[in-house]
Each structure stands twice: as C-alpha cells, then as structure tokens.
Amino acid sequence: MSEGEFAFYTKPNPAIFDTQLDKLQNIVSIRMKYCRDMQGVKDLFTSETMDDISSRMNKLNDLYRLQESNELSYWVCRLAMVSTDDSEWLCRAETMLYLYLTQSQQPKINNLERLTNANVSLYFPPHLQHLLPDYQKDKYFVCKDFELLSPLLQVHLYQVLNRVFIIKQNSMFETHYKTAKFISEFKSKTEICSQIFNDSSLDPDFKQLLLKTQMLKFGAVQMQSMKEQVKNGLTLDGLESLIKRGALPLCAIRLIRHMQKFNKLKYQERLQLTTYLYDAGMKVEDTISLFKRSFCANGKMTEDKFKKEYEYNIQHVYGNVGAKKGAHCQQCSSIIENLPSTGFAFGCPFRSMTAHEIEDMITTNIPYNDYPKLLANVRKPLDLKYYEAACHHLFQEIFEVGTGGSNPAKYSQAAMSKIKGAE
Ligand code: SF4
C-alpha cells in the first residue's frame, strides 16, 4: 500500500508480453464470449449450483488446455478493458473466472470455493489471495494510465492493446511511471497549494523528485507535518493525507470516492457529504472546490452550471444563504437507518456494504501495517450487525483511543485531535 497510487496485480507469465497482438485479440474475444455466456442476464455465476460451476470449469479447462491461454486471456482482458464501459463487469467476471480456474487444476473439481459478485471485487481481494497459485503471489507493476504515460513511453516498443500498455516490470519503466505520476501530482497539488506535504506514505525517491522540482519552481520549500496539516482542521489540501491516515470515516470516504468516480452526487449524497464537511470544519470555499473539481472534471460540467445548480446548496448547508440556519451532520444511528438503493453512496457503509466490500474499501484507502488484525477487529461486531461498533473498532485500532462521538464529523474531529497530540 505504501506505493500509493501504483496499481499492483499478481504476476503474469512473462511470455504473455511476447505474444502477437492478433493472438491476444482472438483469445480475448473467445474469453469475452465465454464470460458473457456464463453471466447471461443474471448475476454472474450466482444462479448456478457448485456442480454446474464445476462442470463448466472442467469444460473450460478442456477448452483452454494450455495454462498459458488462461493466463493470457486473463491478463489481456484485464488490461485491455480497463478503459471501456464494460470494464467493471469484465474485470469482475474475469477475476471470478480466473479464480475458479486456478482452483480447478485437478481433472475433476468437486469442492470449489463459492465466489459471488458480492465477495469478489474488481481486483484480487486480499481475502481471496489464497486461491492463487503460489508463483502468482508476487507483485508486479502495470499501468493503465494511458494518457499519463503515452508521452513518456511512445519512444518504447511496448505492446498496446485497446489503449492499454502491457509492460514488463523493470526499473526503467518504474522510473518513467514515477516521473509521469510526479508531474501529474505536482500539477494538481500546486494548483491548490504551493506547499508539499510531508506525506510519510510517499515513495522516498518520488518525494525527492517532487522536492527538487518544487524548489526549482518556487525556491524555498515549506514542509508540513501531519500535525501542522490538521492545525487548521479539515482542509482540501490535507484531505487525501487525512484519508490515508484514517481520519475520515468510511461513510465520508465512500461519498468522496463515488463523487470522484462518477463526477456527480445525488441530492441525498450531497447533503450527507456537505453536512459532514461543514461540521468536520472544512471551510466553505474548500467544500465548493472539492465538489467543483469532481463535477467539472474532464469538461463534464461547466463551472457556470456548477455555480448555478450546486454552489447555492453548499452555501445553504453552511448557513450563508436562505434562512441562514445551516444544516448539520446526522447522528450515526439515523444515517445507519437510511439504507441507500442500489447505485447510491449515502448511508452507512457498515450497514449497506458486504464485509468484503468494506475490507476492500479499507485496504484501498487506508494504508495500515497490520490488516489482518484491523479487519478481524472490525469484522467481529459487523458479523453481529453492530454497525456503529464496527466503525468504532476501526477508529480504535488506528488511533488507539475511542471516537467519543456519535456522528461522522465527531469521528474526524477525534482523529484530528489525536493526530495533533500524538505527532
Ligand atoms: S458508523 Fe457513523 S461515522 Fe461510522 S461509517 Fe457509519 S455513519 Fe459513518
């Protein structure tokens, strides 16, 4: 997790990188058809008995007698489809298919572990790593940020399929990727703030590079510790670092990630996020910028439209317009009761998401050195449907104190005051 933005997957057979493009495309199309046939119009695999799945896997093993084909198809599908509309469906389908296949190396399979849409995420979830063959448990490095890398990598003869680079891991590639990432991060950071935060999860080389360029551009560099960052409460500049530090509750992280992914939030989602940010101490300008940045990303909405349709509501929550009363964050007990329909991100994740989805959300957002302990502590009350207690256990495990609060803003205030005192 310390690599931050870098995407890690398990290691494919290096031979796949030498495969000809037409062979890749052919295998992809067979595999896609197979995945679609398996899914039909229903939830992937879930309507089947384990016997059905076993017999399908036996057939598929015959069809793909060569292990190479399976791996090839798996990796190529994963890499090739990340930029299409079907990518989420395909990545999930491929992950399930592949995990079934890795379990079914014996001629007859009788005892497959049941995989469902609910317990398989787009990437290899940590709780399913045991289903991978040992040699695949190593990590390797791959990049799907086509736009980010294309100017840097066009001089290299890397295989490209459907806008995705397929690249062997090597130090030169890694350096290039870090450089590209640096340029992008630097640009976004300096647009909002000329300081570089002392983020302990940043790769040391990357940080050095960041610092050097910062110095060239701005002269003296001001470093801020996490403690200094929280001095002014929750700020837009410090938001990502605070998420990584575990200072935002999962309900807020889910809303922020949902907004960043879909470039929008529905009314109820906006209200929950805005009242949280207001009570957690974020200034109204920062809250507006946070929403605007996502809503208007990639030209999805003009700033003018955002101002007309959304800024007023934010100002209203802050009590700056209208009746000037402002609105506040609900208690956890009320948020927990408010179950979202499919596709919505409001409410409490501990109530509305599966345990595996919660684990995924924690492990992808909050770097931590002992996930098994952290997740086990969260899991205990969650299994008993004690949602608020599961949230408190998460906080307790990270900060070694209780939240002392009963709403999401108090969670963050308690986290920030602990950080101020401890670091
Ligand atoms: S228990 Fe409260 S603070 Fe924790 S995730 Fe649920 S709503 Fe948010």
Residues whose N, C-alpha, C, O or C-beta is under 5 A from the ligand:
A	BS01	SF4	P249 L250 C251 C332 I335 C348 P349 Y387 E388 C391 N407 P408 Y411
